[in-house]
Each structure stands twice: as C-alpha cells, then as structure tokens.
C-alpha cells in the first residue's frame, strides 16, 4: 500500500477511535436535544396561550367561538407538530376542550 494512503488511514482511524472525537459528537447531540426541548417548550406555551385565549373569548351575546382559519392555524401548524414531537397531555386536554366548546365560524 502507498505510504501516504497508509498514513491517512492511520490518522483517520486514530481520530475516529479517540475519546475526544466521540465527546465532541456527544456534545453536538446534546445541543440538538436541548434545542428540541426548547422548541417543544415554546410550542407548548403558544398552544396554551392561544387555546385559553380562544376559550375565554366571547362575542357580544356571550357565545364562545373560533374561526375556521384560526382553528386550522392552531391545529395544523402548532398542535400537530407538537404532538408528533412528543408533547404532553395538557395541550391535548386543551385541544379537546376547544373541540367541545368552540363552534367554528367563517369570520
């Protein structure tokens, strides 16, 4: 085998086998995990805020309501991705309460 190729393979093998390389990879994975947790927390906060806002909003006759666009935005762009990321039950309970208590309006 060519001396240069053998040297490159030896260096590459040493780097991959070193604990420093794997520690760096672990830190990278930990950061991604923290970013996912932070994103999940922000989504939870927004879901709870909007859900409570919609549940407490009433028209001049005291009726609760939500528009189709508001519900679609809430469900498609917040709740579904949050649920797929492993969101907890409090957001699910709030969504179920919204489904039960809020009739859809066009606008």
C-alpha positions as CSV (number, residue, x, y, z in Angstrom):
1,X,0.0,0.0,0.0
2,X,1.2,3.5,-0.7
3,X,2.9,5.2,2.3
4,X,0.7,8.3,2.0
5,X,-2.6,6.3,1.9
6,X,-1.4,4.2,4.9
7,X,-0.6,7.4,6.9
8,X,-4.0,8.9,6.0
9,X,-5.9,5.8,7.1
10,X,-3.9,5.6,10.3
11,X,-4.7,9.2,11.2
12,X,-8.3,8.8,10.3
13,X,-8.6,5.6,12.4
14,X,-6.9,7.3,15.3
15,X,-9.3,10.2,15.1
16,X,-12.4,8.0,15.0
17,X,-11.2,5.9,17.8
18,X,-10.3,8.8,20.1
19,X,-12.5,9.7,23.0
20,X,-12.2,13.4,22.1
21,X,-14.0,12.8,18.8
22,X,-16.8,10.9,20.5
23,X,-17.1,13.6,23.2
24,X,-17.5,16.2,20.5
25,X,-20.2,14.1,18.8
26,X,-22.0,13.7,22.2
27,X,-22.0,17.5,22.8
28,X,-23.4,18.0,19.4
29,X,-26.2,15.6,20.0
30,X,-26.9,17.1,23.4
31,X,-27.3,20.6,21.9
32,X,-29.7,19.2,19.3
33,X,-31.7,17.6,22.2
34,X,-31.8,20.8,24.1
35,X,-32.9,22.7,21.0
36,X,-35.7,20.2,20.6
37,X,-36.7,20.6,24.2
38,X,-36.7,24.4,23.9
39,X,-38.8,24.2,20.7
40,X,-41.2,21.9,22.4
41,X,-41.5,24.3,25.4
42,X,-42.1,27.3,23.1
43,X,-44.8,25.4,21.2
44,X,-46.5,24.3,24.5
45,X,-46.5,27.9,25.7
46,X,-48.1,29.2,22.5
47,X,-50.7,26.3,22.4
48,X,-51.7,27.0,26.0
49,X,-51.8,30.8,25.4
50,X,-53.9,30.6,22.2
51,X,-56.1,27.9,23.5
52,X,-57.0,29.8,26.6
53,X,-57.5,33.0,24.6
54,X,-60.0,31.3,22.3
55,X,-61.8,29.6,25.2
56,X,-62.2,32.8,27.1
57,X,-63.2,35.0,24.0
58,X,-66.9,35.7,23.8
59,X,-69.0,37.8,21.4
60,X,-71.4,40.4,22.5
61,X,-74.1,37.7,23.3
62,X,-71.6,35.8,25.5
63,X,-71.1,33.0,23.0
64,X,-67.7,31.4,22.5
65,X,-66.3,30.8,19.0
66,X,-63.3,30.3,16.8
67,X,-62.9,31.0,13.1
68,X,-62.1,28.2,10.7
69,X,-58.8,29.9,9.8
70,X,-57.8,30.3,13.5
71,X,-58.6,26.6,14.2
72,X,-56.7,25.4,11.1
73,X,-53.6,27.5,12.1
74,X,-53.8,26.3,15.7
75,X,-54.2,22.7,14.7
76,X,-52.1,22.2,11.6
77,X,-49.1,24.5,12.5
78,X,-48.9,24.2,16.3
79,X,-50.7,21.2,17.7
80,X,-50.0,18.5,15.2
81,X,-46.2,19.1,15.1
82,X,-46.2,19.5,18.9
83,X,-47.9,16.2,19.3
84,X,-45.5,14.5,16.8
85,X,-42.6,15.7,18.8
86,X,-44.0,14.0,21.9
87,X,-45.9,16.9,23.5
88,X,-47.7,16.3,26.8
89,X,-51.3,15.7,27.8
90,X,-52.1,19.3,29.0
91,X,-52.1,20.6,25.4
92,X,-54.2,17.6,24.3
93,X,-56.8,18.3,27.1
94,X,-56.9,21.9,26.0
95,X,-57.4,21.0,22.3
96,X,-60.2,18.5,23.3
97,X,-61.9,21.3,25.4
98,X,-61.6,23.6,22.4
99,X,-63.2,21.0,20.1
100,X,-66.1,20.5,22.6
101,X,-66.8,24.1,23.4
102,X,-65.9,26.3,20.4
103,X,-68.2,26.3,17.4
104,X,-66.5,27.2,14.1
105,X,-67.4,30.5,12.4
106,X,-66.5,31.7,8.9
107,X,-65.2,35.0,10.2
